[in-house]
Amino acid sequence: DYKGQKLAEQIFQGIILVSAVIGFIYGYITEQFGWTVYIVMAGFALSCLLTLPPWPMYRRNPLKWLPVQESGTEEKKPADRKPKRHPKS
């Protein structure tokens, strides 16, 4: 559903943003760029774990689809089709 997709996107972006800020601050304090990368990668992995599987919290508002119509599935014969005419230019 669309509300679930919006929620997943907000969670994903929030975790990435928070992990980037924390990683930058920690990497700046320790003067180790590697820690910044590790913290951002951990935030990415956590956000993927929370948003990629179809958790029930993302399926609370299912879409209502139209029922399947059985009639009208027959194909037209080639003789029944009208030939297409191209406009003269």
N, C-alpha and C positions, 0 to 999 in steps of 0.2 A: 504494500500500500504506500501511498505517497507520504503520509505522515511518518511512517516507519523509515522511509528513505531519508526524509529530512532529519529525523532524530539520529540516524546512523551517521549522516554527514556531519552534523553538529558535534557528535561525540568524537568522531575521527579527527576533525579539525581542532577541537579543544585539546585532545591528548597530544597531538603533534605540536601545537603551540606551547603548551605547558612544558613538555619535555624539551623543546628547543630552548626555551628561556632558562630552565633549570640547567640544562647541559651547557649553555653558554656561560652562565654565571659560575658554575662549578669548574669548568675548563679555564675560565679567566683567573679564578682564585688560585687554582693549582698550577696554572701555566702549562697545561697539558691539553692540546687540541684533541688528542685521542679520546679523552673522557667525554668531551662534547659529542663526538661522533657516536660513542657507545651509548650514551644516554638518549640521544635522538633515535638511534636504531632500536633501543629497548622500548621507547615510546611508540615507534612505528609498529613493532611486533605486538605490543599490548593493544593498540588501536585496531589492528587487523583481527586479533583474536576476539575483540568485543563487537566488531561491526560486520565482518564478512559472513559468519554463519547466520542462518535464518533464526535468530533467537525469537522466542514468543513475544518479547516486548516490541519487536518491529512488525508484528503481524496482528495488531489489535484492531485495525480498521480495514478489513478485506474489501476489495473492490467487488461490486455486484455486476456480474457479466450478464449479457443477454442470453436467453435460452437458445439452444441449437434448433435451427429450423430444418426440417427434413425435406420439405418441398423445394423445388427449384434447383435440384442437383443434377437434373438430366442435361446432357449436352445437346446442343443444337446440331442438326445435320448440316453438312456443307451446303446443301441445296437451299436450306432455310435462311442462310445468311445473305444479307444484302452486300453487293460488292461496294467497296469504298471508291468514291469518286474524288479525284483530286481537282481542286479549283484551277481554272486556266489562268495563267499569268501573262 
